[in-house]
Amino acid sequence: MATKDSKSLSRSLGEFFGHIWKGVQEPVTPSSNKQIVRQETTEEVRQTESGKVIMRRTIVDELEVPAKPPKT
């Protein structure tokens, strides 16, 4: 059935969820510096058969500066 080197299903599932849990617990480190250059929002109200509808469009322009690689 199972060879000496193979893992059981329960062990594989435990490792899988362990990796997921580790990823959830890790703090997020920013890999680059993002800066919002411009943000524009337009809003339009329209009357339809089912009532008032608000159409909103947001445009965000971002500037992303990659982090400098460490010197070796």
N, C-alpha and C positions, 0 to 999 in steps of 0.2 A: 504494500500500500504506500506508505510514505518512506522515502529513503532518509538516510541519516542527515543529509545536507538540506533537504527541503523543509520549508516552514509550514506550520499548520495554518489553516484558514483563520483561526482566531488570532494567531500571532500576526499574520499579515494585515488583518483588519485593525488590530491594535496599533501597529506601526503606521498604517495609513492615517488613522484618526490622530495619532500622536503628531505626525507631520502637519496636519491641518491645525491642530491646537497650537503648535509652536508658531505657525505663521500668524495666527490670530493674536497671540501674546506678544510678538515682536513689535517694538516701537517702529514707526515709520520714519525713516531718515530721508530728508530731501536729497535727491540726486542732482538737482540743478536749482538755480535761482529763477523763479518765475515772477514776473512783474506785469500787472495789468496796465496797458498803455491807454486803452480807451474802452469805455463801456457805453453802449447806446441802446436805449429801450424805447420802442414805439408802441403805442397802444391805440387800438381802434375798436369802437363799440358799434355793433351791427344789430339791427332788429330782424329776427327771423320769425317763422311761423310758431316755433316753440318757445319764443321769448328772446330776451336780450342776450347777446353773445359778445364776449370780450376777446379780441384777438391781440395777443401780445408777442412781440418779436424782440429778442435781446441779442445783440451782437457784442462779443467780447474779443478784443484784440489783446493778445498776450505776447510778451517778450520773454523768451526762455534762454538763459545763459547757462551753458553746461558747466558743471563743476570742473575745476582744474585737476588733472590727474596728479597723484603724488609723485614727487621727484624721487628718482632712484639713483 
